[in-house]
Amino acid sequence: MSLDVYKKYKSVYTKGRSYPNIDLYQDMRQLLKNLCIAIYHDQDKEYLLNIAYAIRDLESDESYRHRFFSSQILIAIEDDDVSANIPYPSLHRWLETRDSSGRLYLAESDFKEGQVKIGATTMGITERENKYSHKYGYSIDVV
Amino acid sequence: MPFKLEKKLHDFFIDNRVSGLTYGDSNEWYYGELDTFVEIAKAYIKK
C-alpha cells in the first residue's frame, strides 16, 4: 500500500491549528502541501525528493517535535510507492487560480434542520445537488 | 475564486460547525440561520 502524503499533511495541519504561532508547523504544512500537489501533477522523482529533503531538514530542527515521517516519505518516493489522496474540496482550493471558474453556494436540507451547508463547486447546481444526494442518501436544496 | 471564498466562510463560521465534521469533508454543515450566512457571504464577495 502506498504512502499517502495527504494524511501526513492533514496530521500537521491539525497539529498546527493548536500552535498557530509556531512557524515550523506552518512551514512543514506548506512543504507537505507542495509535495501533495507535485505528486498530483506527476512530477518526476528528483522534484519530489527535493521537497522531501526540505521536509527532512525542517524536521531536524530541535524545536520541532513532530518527527519520523520524512524518512518514510523519502523511502516511499525512492520506491515509487507514494500517493496524495487529496479530497475534492481541498484539491480545488489548492489548484484554484484567478482564472478558475466555479460557484460558491449555500444549501439547506429537510434532514438538517437549523443547519446550512457552505460549498463551492465546478459543477452546475443541479448536478451538485444530485451528486450530493447520491453520495449521502438525502437531498439538499441550493438556495 | 469560489473555493478560497468557501474556505474563508468556513473559517468565519468555524464556531458554528456541526460537531464531528472537519474541513476537507465535503459534508460539512453549520448551525445558524440562512439569512446570516447569505449576508456574510455577500460581504465576502464584495471584498
N, CA and C atoms of all chains as a GROMACS GRO file, in nm:
protein
  570
    1MET      N    1   0.085  -0.119   0.000
    1MET     CA    2   0.000   0.000   0.000
    1MET      C    3   0.089   0.125   0.000
    2SER      N    4   0.058   0.220  -0.085
    2SER     CA    5   0.143   0.338  -0.097
    2SER      C    6   0.126   0.433   0.021
    3LEU      N    7   0.228   0.513   0.041
    3LEU     CA    8   0.223   0.612   0.149
    3LEU      C    9   0.144   0.734   0.101
    4ASP      N   10   0.037   0.765   0.172
    4ASP     CA   11  -0.048   0.878   0.135
    4ASP      C   12   0.004   1.005   0.206
    5VAL      N   13   0.070   1.091   0.129
    5VAL     CA   14   0.130   1.212   0.187
    5VAL      C   15   0.022   1.307   0.238
    6TYR      N   16  -0.097   1.300   0.179
    6TYR     CA   17  -0.204   1.389   0.227
    6TYR      C   18  -0.235   1.361   0.374
    7LYS      N   19  -0.226   1.236   0.416
    7LYS     CA   20  -0.251   1.204   0.558
    7LYS      C   21  -0.148   1.270   0.647
    8LYS      N   22  -0.025   1.277   0.600
    8LYS     CA   23   0.080   1.346   0.676
    8LYS      C   24   0.049   1.496   0.683
    9TYR      N   25   0.010   1.549   0.567
    9TYR     CA   26  -0.027   1.691   0.563
    9TYR      C   27  -0.139   1.719   0.664
   10LYS      N   28  -0.240   1.634   0.662
   10LYS     CA   29  -0.356   1.655   0.749
   10LYS      C   30  -0.317   1.650   0.897
   11SER      N   31  -0.226   1.561   0.929
   11SER     CA   32  -0.178   1.547   1.066
   11SER      C   33  -0.109   1.676   1.111
   12VAL      N   34  -0.022   1.730   1.026
   12VAL     CA   35   0.049   1.853   1.060
   12VAL      C   36  -0.047   1.971   1.061
   13TYR      N   37  -0.142   1.971   0.968
   13TYR     CA   38  -0.243   2.078   0.963
   13TYR      C   39  -0.319   2.084   1.096
   14THR      N   40  -0.361   1.968   1.144
   14THR     CA   41  -0.437   1.963   1.270
   14THR      C   42  -0.350   2.009   1.387
   15LYS      N   43  -0.227   1.960   1.390
   15LYS     CA   44  -0.134   1.998   1.496
   15LYS      C   45  -0.106   2.148   1.491
   16GLY      N   46  -0.087   2.199   1.371
   16GLY     CA   47  -0.055   2.340   1.354
   16GLY      C   48  -0.166   2.433   1.399
   17ARG      N   49  -0.289   2.384   1.394
   17ARG     CA   50  -0.401   2.468   1.440
   17ARG      C   51  -0.395   2.487   1.591
   18SER      N   52  -0.332   2.393   1.660
   18SER     CA   53  -0.317   2.407   1.805
   18SER      C   54  -0.202   2.500   1.839
   19TYR      N   55  -0.110   2.517   1.745
   19TYR     CA   56   0.007   2.603   1.768
   19TYR      C   57   0.022   2.701   1.651
   20PRO      N   58  -0.074   2.792   1.633
   20PRO     CA   59  -0.072   2.880   1.515
   20PRO      C   60   0.048   2.973   1.509
   21ASN      N   61   0.113   2.996   1.624
   21ASN     CA   62   0.225   3.090   1.624
   21ASN      C   63   0.360   3.023   1.605
   22ILE      N   64   0.358   2.891   1.591
   22ILE     CA   65   0.485   2.822   1.568
   22ILE      C   66   0.505   2.806   1.418
   23ASP      N   67   0.603   2.881   1.365
   23ASP     CA   68   0.625   2.883   1.221
   23ASP      C   69   0.661   2.746   1.164
   24LEU      N   70   0.729   2.666   1.245
   24LEU     CA   71   0.772   2.535   1.195
   24LEU      C   72   0.655   2.452   1.144
   25TYR      N   73   0.546   2.454   1.219
   25TYR     CA   74   0.430   2.375   1.176
   25TYR      C   75   0.374   2.429   1.045
   26GLN      N   76   0.370   2.562   1.035
   26GLN     CA   77   0.315   2.622   0.913
   26GLN      C   78   0.408   2.594   0.794
   27ASP      N   79   0.539   2.600   0.819
   27ASP     CA   80   0.635   2.572   0.711
   27ASP      C   81   0.626   2.425   0.667
   28MET      N   82   0.613   2.337   0.766
   28MET     CA   83   0.602   2.194   0.734
   28MET      C   84   0.473   2.167   0.657
   29ARG      N   85   0.366   2.231   0.701
   29ARG     CA   86   0.237   2.213   0.631
   29ARG      C   87   0.250   2.256   0.485
   30GLN      N   88   0.318   2.369   0.461
   30GLN     CA   89   0.333   2.418   0.324
   30GLN      C   90   0.416   2.322   0.239
   31LEU      N   91   0.522   2.268   0.298
   31LEU     CA   92   0.606   2.173   0.223
   31LEU      C   93   0.527   2.047   0.187
   32LEU      N   94   0.450   1.998   0.284
   32LEU     CA   95   0.370   1.877   0.257
   32LEU      C   96   0.261   1.905   0.153
   33LYS      N   97   0.206   2.024   0.159
   33LYS     CA   98   0.108   2.063   0.057
   33LYS      C   99   0.174   2.067  -0.081
   34ASN      N  100   0.293   2.127  -0.087
   34ASN     CA  101   0.366   2.132  -0.215
   34ASN      C  102   0.394   1.991  -0.267
   35LEU      N  103   0.429   1.902  -0.175
   35LEU     CA  104   0.458   1.764  -0.215
   35LEU      C  105   0.331   1.696  -0.267
   36CYS      N  106   0.221   1.718  -0.199
   36CYS     CA  107   0.094   1.660  -0.246
   36CYS      C  108   0.061   1.707  -0.388
   37ILE      N  109   0.077   1.837  -0.410
   37ILE     CA  110   0.045   1.893  -0.541
   37ILE      C  111   0.142   1.838  -0.647
   38ALA      N  112   0.268   1.827  -0.609
   38ALA     CA  113   0.368   1.772  -0.703
   38ALA      C  114   0.335   1.628  -0.741
   39ILE      N  115   0.292   1.551  -0.642
   39ILE     CA  116   0.254   1.411  -0.670
   39ILE      C  117   0.131   1.410  -0.761
   40TYR      N  118   0.036   1.497  -0.729
   40TYR     CA  119  -0.087   1.505  -0.811
   40TYR      C  120  -0.052   1.536  -0.957
   41HIS      N  121   0.048   1.622  -0.977
   41HIS     CA  122   0.087   1.661  -1.113
   41HIS      C  123   0.190   1.567  -1.174
   42ASP      N  124   0.214   1.453  -1.107
   42ASP     CA  125   0.308   1.354  -1.160
   42ASP      C  126   0.446   1.411  -1.188
   43GLN      N  127   0.494   1.496  -1.098
   43GLN     CA  128   0.631   1.547  -1.114
   43GLN      C  129   0.731   1.432  -1.100
   44ASP      N  130   0.851   1.453  -1.157
   44ASP     CA  131   0.947   1.343  -1.155
   44ASP      C  132   1.006   1.321  -1.015
   45LYS      N  133   1.074   1.209  -1.001
   45LYS     CA  134   1.124   1.166  -0.870
   45LYS      C  135   1.219   1.269  -0.808
   46GLU      N  136   1.305   1.326  -0.891
   46GLU     CA  137   1.402   1.424  -0.840
   46GLU      C  138   1.330   1.544  -0.778
   47TYR      N  139   1.225   1.588  -0.843
   47TYR     CA  140   1.147   1.703  -0.794
   47TYR      C  141   1.085   1.668  -0.658
   48LEU      N  142   1.028   1.548  -0.649
   48LEU     CA  143   0.965   1.505  -0.524
   48LEU      C  144   1.069   1.491  -0.413
   49LEU      N  145   1.185   1.436  -0.449
   49LEU     CA  146   1.290   1.416  -0.349
   49LEU      C  147   1.340   1.549  -0.294
   50ASN      N  148   1.350   1.650  -0.380
   50ASN     CA  149   1.396   1.780  -0.332
   50ASN      C  150   1.302   1.837  -0.226
   51ILE      N  151   1.172   1.818  -0.245
   51ILE     CA  152   1.077   1.863  -0.143
   51ILE      C  153   1.093   1.778  -0.016
   52ALA      N  154   1.111   1.648  -0.036
   52ALA     CA  155   1.126   1.558   0.079
   52ALA      C  156   1.253   1.592   0.159
   53TYR      N  157   1.361   1.632   0.090
   53TYR     CA  158   1.483   1.672   0.162
   53TYR      C  159   1.457   1.797   0.245
   54ALA      N  160   1.378   1.888   0.189
   54ALA     CA  161   1.345   2.010   0.264
   54ALA      C  162   1.262   1.974   0.389
   55ILE      N  163   1.173   1.876   0.374
   55ILE     CA  164   1.095   1.829   0.489
   55ILE      C  165   1.188   1.768   0.594
   56ARG      N  166   1.284   1.689   0.546
   56ARG     CA  167   1.379   1.627   0.639
   56ARG      C  168   1.461   1.734   0.713
   57ASP      N  169   1.503   1.837   0.640
   57ASP     CA  170   1.582   1.944   0.704
   57ASP      C  171   1.501   2.016   0.810
   58LEU      N  172   1.375   2.041   0.777
   58LEU     CA  173   1.288   2.110   0.872
   58LEU      C  174   1.262   2.022   0.994
   59GLU      N  175   1.244   1.896   0.970
   59GLU     CA  176   1.217   1.801   1.078
   59GLU      C  177   1.336   1.791   1.174
   60SER      N  178   1.455   1.818   1.124
   60SER     CA  179   1.573   1.806   1.208
   60SER      C  180   1.587   1.923   1.306
   61ASP      N  181   1.503   2.026   1.287
   61ASP     CA  182   1.504   2.137   1.382
   61ASP      C  183   1.467   2.086   1.521
   62GLU      N  184   1.547   2.121   1.617
   62GLU     CA  185   1.528   2.067   1.752
   62GLU      C  186   1.394   2.106   1.814
   63SER      N  187   1.342   2.221   1.775
   63SER     CA  188   1.218   2.265   1.838
   63SER      C  189   1.095   2.200   1.776
   64TYR      N  190   1.115   2.122   1.671
   64TYR     CA  191   1.003   2.058   1.605
   64TYR      C  192   0.986   1.917   1.661
   65ARG      N  193   0.873   1.891   1.721
   65ARG     CA  194   0.856   1.764   1.792
   65ARG      C  195   0.777   1.659   1.715
   66HIS      N  196   0.741   1.692   1.594
   66HIS     CA  197   0.657   1.602   1.516
   66HIS      C  198   0.746   1.528   1.417
   67ARG      N  199   0.802   1.417   1.458
   67ARG     CA  200   0.908   1.355   1.379
   67ARG      C  201   0.863   1.228   1.306
   68PHE      N  202   0.958   1.164   1.249
   68PHE     CA  203   0.950   1.027   1.198
   68PHE      C  204   0.899   1.013   1.055
   69PHE      N  205   0.835   1.113   0.996
   69PHE     CA  206   0.779   1.080   0.866
   69PHE      C  207   0.865   1.118   0.746
   70SER      N  208   0.968   1.201   0.762
   70SER     CA  209   1.046   1.236   0.644
   70SER      C  210   1.118   1.113   0.587
   71SER      N  211   1.165   1.027   0.676
   71SER     CA  212   1.234   0.906   0.626
   71SER      C  213   1.135   0.815   0.554
   72GLN      N  214   1.012   0.807   0.607
   72GLN     CA  215   0.909   0.727   0.539
   72GLN      C  216   0.882   0.783   0.399
   73ILE      N  217   0.873   0.916   0.393
   73ILE     CA  218   0.842   0.980   0.264
   73ILE      C  219   0.956   0.957   0.164
   74LEU      N  220   1.079   0.974   0.211
   74LEU     CA  221   1.194   0.954   0.121
   74LEU      C  222   1.197   0.812   0.066
   75ILE      N  223   1.175   0.715   0.154
   75ILE     CA  224   1.176   0.575   0.109
   75ILE      C  225   1.062   0.550   0.010
   76ALA      N  226   0.947   0.604   0.041
   76ALA     CA  227   0.831   0.582  -0.046
   76ALA      C  228   0.853   0.643  -0.185
   77ILE      N  229   0.916   0.761  -0.188
   77ILE     CA  230   0.945   0.823  -0.318
   77ILE      C  231   1.047   0.739  -0.395
   78GLU      N  232   1.151   0.698  -0.326
   78GLU     CA  233   1.254   0.614  -0.390
   78GLU      C  234   1.193   0.487  -0.448
   79ASP      N  235   1.096   0.432  -0.376
   79ASP     CA  236   1.032   0.306  -0.418
   79ASP      C  237   0.913   0.326  -0.512
   80ASP      N  238   0.891   0.451  -0.553
   80ASP     CA  239   0.773   0.482  -0.636
   80ASP      C  240   0.645   0.431  -0.570
   81ASP      N  241   0.637   0.451  -0.442
   81ASP     CA  242   0.524   0.398  -0.367
   81ASP      C  243   0.461   0.509  -0.282
   82VAL      N  244   0.442   0.623  -0.346
   82VAL     CA  245   0.388   0.739  -0.275
   82VAL      C  246   0.265   0.791  -0.349
   83SER      N  247   0.168   0.840  -0.271
   83SER     CA  248   0.045   0.893  -0.332
   83SER      C  249   0.000   1.015  -0.254
   84ALA      N  250  -0.097   1.086  -0.310
   84ALA     CA  251  -0.155   1.201  -0.240
   84ALA      C  252  -0.305   1.200  -0.270
   85ASN      N  253  -0.380   1.145  -0.178
   85ASN     CA  254  -0.525   1.136  -0.197
   85ASN      C  255  -0.591   1.263  -0.143
   86ILE      N  256  -0.580   1.367  -0.223
   86ILE     CA  257  -0.630   1.499  -0.181
   86ILE      C  258  -0.781   1.502  -0.199
   87PRO      N  259  -0.857   1.534  -0.092
   87PRO     CA  260  -1.002   1.540  -0.105
   87PRO      C  261  -1.045   1.648  -0.205
   88TYR      N  262  -1.158   1.624  -0.265
   88TYR     CA  263  -1.210   1.715  -0.369
   88TYR      C  264  -1.209   1.862  -0.328
   89PRO      N  265  -1.262   1.899  -0.209
   89PRO     CA  266  -1.267   2.042  -0.176
   89PRO      C  267  -1.127   2.102  -0.162
   90SER      N  268  -1.036   2.028  -0.102
   90SER     CA  269  -0.900   2.080  -0.085
   90SER      C  270  -0.830   2.092  -0.219
   91LEU      N  271  -0.846   1.991  -0.303
   91LEU     CA  272  -0.779   1.991  -0.433
   91LEU      C  273  -0.818   2.114  -0.515
   92HIS      N  274  -0.947   2.141  -0.520
   92HIS     CA  275  -0.993   2.254  -0.599
   92HIS      C  276  -0.945   2.387  -0.542
   93ARG      N  277  -0.940   2.394  -0.409
   93ARG     CA  278  -0.894   2.518  -0.346
   93ARG      C  279  -0.744   2.537  -0.371
   94TRP      N  280  -0.669   2.429  -0.359
   94TRP     CA  281  -0.524   2.439  -0.377
   94TRP      C  282  -0.487   2.477  -0.520
   95LEU      N  283  -0.561   2.426  -0.615
   95LEU     CA  284  -0.526   2.448  -0.756
   95LEU      C  285  -0.596   2.569  -0.815
   96GLU      N  286  -0.677   2.633  -0.734
   96GLU     CA  287  -0.756   2.744  -0.785
   96GLU      C  288  -0.668   2.865  -0.821
   97THR      N  289  -0.699   2.926  -0.934
   97THR     CA  290  -0.630   3.049  -0.976
   97THR      C  291  -0.737   3.156  -1.000
   98ARG      N  292  -0.690   3.275  -1.031
   98ARG     CA  293  -0.785   3.384  -1.059
   98ARG      C  294  -0.872   3.352  -1.180
   99ASP      N  295  -0.821   3.268  -1.268
   99ASP     CA  296  -0.895   3.234  -1.391
   99ASP      C  297  -0.988   3.114  -1.373
  100SER      N  298  -0.982   3.051  -1.254
  100SER     CA  299  -1.066   2.932  -1.233
  100SER      C  300  -1.213   2.971  -1.226
  101SER      N  301  -1.295   2.882  -1.278
  101SER     CA  302  -1.439   2.910  -1.270
  101SER      C  303  -1.501   2.817  -1.164
  102GLY      N  304  -1.617   2.854  -1.118
  102GLY     CA  305  -1.686   2.773  -1.019
  102GLY      C  306  -1.792   2.856  -0.949
  103ARG      N  307  -1.861   2.792  -0.857
  103ARG     CA  308  -1.970   2.859  -0.788
  103ARG      C  309  -1.958   2.838  -0.638
  104LEU      N  310  -1.980   2.946  -0.565
  104LEU     CA  311  -1.997   2.935  -0.421
  104LEU      C  312  -2.146   2.915  -0.397
  105TYR      N  313  -2.183   2.827  -0.304
  105TYR     CA  314  -2.327   2.808  -0.280
  105TYR      C  315  -2.356   2.784  -0.133
  106LEU      N  316  -2.480   2.809  -0.096
  106LEU     CA  317  -2.532   2.776   0.037
  106LEU      C  318  -2.647   2.678   0.013
  107ALA      N  319  -2.660   2.582   0.103
  107ALA     CA  320  -2.766   2.482   0.084
  107ALA      C  321  -2.833   2.449   0.217
  108GLU      N  322  -2.957   2.407   0.207
  108GLU     CA  323  -3.031   2.358   0.323
  108GLU      C  324  -3.081   2.217   0.290
  109SER      N  325  -3.129   2.149   0.394
  109SER     CA  326  -3.186   2.017   0.374
  109SER      C  327  -3.293   1.992   0.478
  110ASP      N  328  -3.399   1.924   0.437
  110ASP     CA  329  -3.503   1.886   0.534
  110ASP      C  330  -3.446   1.793   0.641
  111PHE      N  331  -3.335   1.731   0.610
  111PHE     CA  332  -3.274   1.635   0.703
  111PHE      C  333  -3.170   1.702   0.794
  112LYS      N  334  -3.151   1.832   0.777
  112LYS     CA  335  -3.051   1.906   0.857
  112LYS      C  336  -3.115   2.035   0.907
  113GLU      N  337  -3.216   2.020   0.987
  113GLU     CA  338  -3.292   2.137   1.033
  113GLU      C  339  -3.203   2.232   1.114
  114GLY      N  340  -3.213   2.361   1.083
  114GLY     CA  341  -3.134   2.460   1.157
  114GLY      C  342  -2.988   2.463   1.117
  115GLN      N  343  -2.955   2.397   1.006
  115GLN     CA  344  -2.816   2.392   0.962
  115GLN      C  345  -2.805   2.438   0.816
  116VAL      N  346  -2.688   2.488   0.784
  116VAL     CA  347  -2.662   2.538   0.649
  116VAL      C  348  -2.531   2.476   0.600
  117LYS      N  349  -2.529   2.442   0.474
  117LYS     CA  350  -2.406   2.394   0.413
  117LYS      C  351  -2.344   2.505   0.329
  118ILE      N  352  -2.213   2.524   0.346
  118ILE     CA  353  -2.138   2.620   0.265
  118ILE      C  354  -2.052   2.538   0.170
  119GLY      N  355  -2.068   2.561   0.041
  119GLY     CA  356  -1.991   2.480  -0.052
  119GLY      C  357  -1.943   2.559  -0.171
  120ALA      N  358  -1.855   2.497  -0.246
  120ALA     CA  359  -1.810   2.552  -0.374
  120ALA      C  360  -1.798   2.435  -0.470
  121THR      N  361  -1.826   2.460  -0.594
  121THR     CA  362  -1.825   2.351  -0.691
  121THR      C  363  -1.793   2.402  -0.831
  122THR      N  364  -1.738   2.314  -0.911
  122THR     CA  365  -1.718   2.347  -1.053
  122THR      C  366  -1.834   2.294  -1.136
  123MET      N  367  -1.924   2.220  -1.069
  123MET     CA  368  -2.039   2.162  -1.140
  123MET      C  369  -2.152   2.264  -1.150
  124GLY      N  370  -2.251   2.232  -1.232
  124GLY     CA  371  -2.375   2.307  -1.230
  124GLY      C  372  -2.447   2.275  -1.099
  125ILE      N  373  -2.537   2.364  -1.059
  125ILE     CA  374  -2.602   2.347  -0.929
  125ILE      C  375  -2.687   2.220  -0.922
  126THR      N  376  -2.763   2.191  -1.025
  126THR     CA  377  -2.846   2.071  -1.024
  126THR      C  378  -2.760   1.945  -1.017
  127GLU      N  379  -2.650   1.946  -1.092
  127GLU     CA  380  -2.559   1.831  -1.088
  127GLU      C  381  -2.501   1.814  -0.948
  128ARG      N  382  -2.465   1.925  -0.884
  128ARG     CA  383  -2.409   1.917  -0.748
  128ARG      C  384  -2.513   1.860  -0.652
  129GLU      N  385  -2.637   1.908  -0.663
  129GLU     CA  386  -2.744   1.856  -0.575
  129GLU      C  387  -2.761   1.706  -0.595
  130ASN      N  388  -2.759   1.664  -0.720
  130ASN     CA  389  -2.778   1.522  -0.749
  130ASN      C  390  -2.662   1.437  -0.697
  131LYS      N  391  -2.540   1.488  -0.714
  131LYS     CA  392  -2.423   1.414  -0.666
  131LYS      C  393  -2.426   1.401  -0.514
  132TYR      N  394  -2.464   1.509  -0.450
  132TYR     CA  395  -2.471   1.507  -0.303
  132TYR      C  396  -2.573   1.404  -0.257
  133SER      N  397  -2.689   1.409  -0.317
  133SER     CA  398  -2.797   1.316  -0.280
  133SER      C  399  -2.753   1.171  -0.302
  134HIS      N  400  -2.685   1.148  -0.412
  134HIS     CA  401  -2.638   1.012  -0.444
  134HIS      C  402  -2.534   0.965  -0.343
  135LYS      N  403  -2.447   1.057  -0.300
  135LYS     CA  404  -2.338   1.020  -0.210
  135LYS      C  405  -2.386   1.001  -0.066
  136TYR      N  406  -2.474   1.091  -0.020
  136TYR     CA  407  -2.510   1.090   0.122
  136TYR      C  408  -2.650   1.036   0.151
  137GLY      N  409  -2.729   1.014   0.048
  137GLY     CA  410  -2.857   0.950   0.068
  137GLY      C  411  -2.970   1.041   0.111
  138TYR      N  412  -2.948   1.170   0.108
  138TYR     CA  413  -3.057   1.265   0.133
  138TYR      C  414  -3.034   1.388   0.046
  139SER      N  415  -3.140   1.462   0.022
  139SER     CA  416  -3.131   1.570  -0.074
  139SER      C  417  -3.092   1.702  -0.008
  140ILE      N  418  -3.034   1.790  -0.087
  140ILE     CA  419  -3.008   1.928  -0.044
  140ILE      C  420  -3.072   2.022  -0.145
  141ASP      N  421  -3.104   2.141  -0.096
  141ASP     CA  422  -3.156   2.245  -0.183
  141ASP      C  423  -3.060   2.362  -0.180
  142VAL      N  424  -2.996   2.387  -0.292
  142VAL     CA  425  -2.909   2.505  -0.301
  142VAL      C  426  -2.999   2.627  -0.312
  143VAL      N  427  -2.969   2.727  -0.228
  143VAL     CA  428  -3.061   2.842  -0.221
  143VAL      C  429  -3.002   2.965  -0.291
  144MET      N  430  -1.283   3.358  -0.694
  144MET     CA  431  -1.224   3.229  -0.662
  144MET      C  432  -1.310   3.159  -0.557
  145PRO      N  433  -1.407   3.083  -0.602
  145PRO     CA  434  -1.509   3.029  -0.510
  145PRO      C  435  -1.456   2.936  -0.401
  146PHE      N  436  -1.353   2.859  -0.432
  146PHE     CA  437  -1.305   2.764  -0.331
  146PHE      C  438  -1.228   2.834  -0.218
  147LYS      N  439  -1.157   2.941  -0.254
  147LYS     CA  440  -1.089   3.018  -0.148
  147LYS      C  441  -1.193   3.095  -0.066
  148LEU      N  442  -1.297   3.141  -0.132
  148LEU     CA  443  -1.406   3.209  -0.061
  148LEU      C  444  -1.479   3.112   0.032
  149GLU      N  445  -1.498   2.993  -0.016
  149GLU     CA  446  -1.562   2.889   0.066
  149GLU      C  447  -1.482   2.867   0.194
  150LYS      N  448  -1.349   2.859   0.180
  150LYS     CA  449  -1.262   2.838   0.296
  150LYS      C  450  -1.275   2.955   0.394
  151LYS      N  451  -1.281   3.077   0.342
  151LYS     CA  452  -1.294   3.193   0.430
  151LYS      C  453  -1.426   3.187   0.507
  152LEU      N  454  -1.531   3.145   0.441
  152LEU     CA  455  -1.660   3.134   0.509
  152LEU      C  456  -1.658   3.021   0.612
  153HIS      N  457  -1.594   2.912   0.579
  153HIS     CA  458  -1.582   2.803   0.676
  153HIS      C  459  -1.509   2.853   0.801
  154ASP      N  460  -1.403   2.929   0.778
  154ASP     CA  461  -1.327   2.981   0.893
  154ASP      C  462  -1.410   3.080   0.973
  155PHE      N  463  -1.487   3.163   0.904
  155PHE     CA  464  -1.570   3.262   0.973
  155PHE      C  465  -1.673   3.193   1.063
  156PHE      N  466  -1.731   3.085   1.013
  156PHE     CA  467  -1.838   3.017   1.087
  156PHE      C  468  -1.787   2.895   1.165
  157ILE      N  469  -1.658   2.891   1.190
  157ILE     CA  470  -1.600   2.770   1.250
  157ILE      C  471  -1.666   2.732   1.383
  158ASP      N  472  -1.706   2.833   1.459
  158ASP     CA  473  -1.769   2.802   1.589
  158ASP      C  474  -1.909   2.744   1.572
  159ASN      N  475  -1.965   2.756   1.453
  159ASN     CA  476  -2.098   2.702   1.425
  159ASN      C  477  -2.093   2.563   1.364
  160ARG      N  478  -1.972   2.516   1.339
  160ARG     CA  479  -1.961   2.390   1.266
  160ARG      C  480  -2.020   2.275   1.348
  161VAL      N  481  -2.095   2.192   1.280
  161VAL     CA  482  -2.157   2.077   1.346
  161VAL      C  483  -2.047   1.984   1.395
  162SER      N  484  -2.057   1.947   1.518
  162SER     CA  485  -1.953   1.866   1.583
  162SER      C  486  -1.921   1.740   1.504
  163GLY      N  487  -1.794   1.707   1.501
  163GLY     CA  488  -1.752   1.581   1.438
  163GLY      C  489  -1.713   1.596   1.293
  164LEU      N  490  -1.739   1.714   1.235
  164LEU     CA  491  -1.702   1.733   1.095
  164LEU      C  492  -1.579   1.821   1.088
  165THR      N  493  -1.493   1.792   0.996
  165THR     CA  494  -1.370   1.870   0.981
  165THR      C  495  -1.357   1.921   0.840
  166TYR      N  496  -1.272   2.024   0.824
  166TYR     CA  497  -1.256   2.080   0.692
  166TYR      C  498  -1.195   1.976   0.598
  167GLY      N  499  -1.242   1.977   0.477
  167GLY     CA  500  -1.195   1.878   0.380
  167GLY      C  501  -1.299   1.770   0.360
  168ASP      N  502  -1.392   1.763   0.455
  168ASP     CA  503  -1.504   1.672   0.440
  168ASP      C  504  -1.611   1.747   0.362
  169SER      N  505  -1.654   1.693   0.250
  169SER     CA  506  -1.749   1.767   0.168
  169SER      C  507  -1.889   1.764   0.227
  170ASN      N  508  -1.903   1.706   0.346
  170ASN     CA  509  -2.034   1.702   0.409
  170ASN      C  510  -2.040   1.789   0.534
  171GLU      N  511  -1.969   1.903   0.530
  171GLU     CA  512  -1.972   1.995   0.644
  171GLU      C  513  -2.103   2.070   0.651
  172TRP      N  514  -2.154   2.084   0.773
  172TRP     CA  515  -2.274   2.165   0.796
  172TRP      C  516  -2.249   2.259   0.913
  173TYR      N  517  -2.323   2.369   0.913
  173TYR     CA  518  -2.303   2.472   1.016
  173TYR      C  519  -2.439   2.512   1.075
  174TYR      N  520  -2.443   2.524   1.206
  174TYR     CA  521  -2.565   2.571   1.272
  174TYR      C  522  -2.586   2.718   1.242
  175GLY      N  523  -2.712   2.758   1.223
  175GLY     CA  524  -2.740   2.900   1.207
  175GLY      C  525  -2.854   2.926   1.110
  176GLU      N  526  -2.889   3.054   1.102
  176GLU     CA  527  -2.996   3.097   1.012
  176GLU      C  528  -2.940   3.125   0.874
  177LEU      N  529  -3.013   3.083   0.774
  177LEU     CA  530  -2.968   3.101   0.636
  177LEU      C  531  -2.938   3.248   0.605
  178ASP      N  532  -3.026   3.338   0.653
  178ASP     CA  533  -3.008   3.480   0.623
  178ASP      C  534  -2.871   3.532   0.669
  179THR      N  535  -2.827   3.482   0.782
  179THR     CA  536  -2.697   3.524   0.834
  179THR      C  537  -2.586   3.480   0.739
  180PHE      N  538  -2.596   3.358   0.692
  180PHE     CA  539  -2.494   3.305   0.601
  180PHE      C  540  -2.494   3.383   0.468
  181VAL      N  541  -2.613   3.415   0.422
  181VAL     CA  542  -2.624   3.490   0.296
  181VAL      C  543  -2.559   3.628   0.312
  182GLU      N  544  -2.590   3.692   0.424
  182GLU     CA  545  -2.537   3.826   0.448
  182GLU      C  546  -2.384   3.826   0.454
  183ILE      N  547  -2.330   3.731   0.528
  183ILE     CA  548  -2.183   3.724   0.541
  183ILE      C  549  -2.119   3.686   0.408
  184ALA      N  550  -2.181   3.594   0.337
  184ALA     CA  551  -2.126   3.552   0.206
  184ALA      C  552  -2.121   3.672   0.111
  185LYS      N  553  -2.228   3.748   0.109
  185LYS     CA  554  -2.230   3.867   0.021
  185LYS      C  555  -2.121   3.964   0.058
  186ALA      N  556  -2.100   3.982   0.188
  186ALA     CA  557  -1.996   4.074   0.235
  186ALA      C  558  -1.859   4.028   0.188
  187TYR      N  559  -1.834   3.899   0.195
  187TYR     CA  560  -1.704   3.847   0.150
  187TYR      C  561  -1.689   3.860  -0.002
  188ILE      N  562  -1.797   3.839  -0.074
  188ILE     CA  563  -1.790   3.850  -0.220
  188ILE      C  564  -1.756   3.994  -0.261
  189LYS      N  565  -1.810   4.089  -0.186
  189LYS     CA  566  -1.786   4.230  -0.220
  189LYS      C  567  -1.644   4.274  -0.189
  190LYS      N  568  -1.575   4.203  -0.100
  190LYS     CA  569  -1.439   4.244  -0.058
  190LYS      C  570  -1.341   4.240  -0.175
   0.00000   0.00000   0.00000
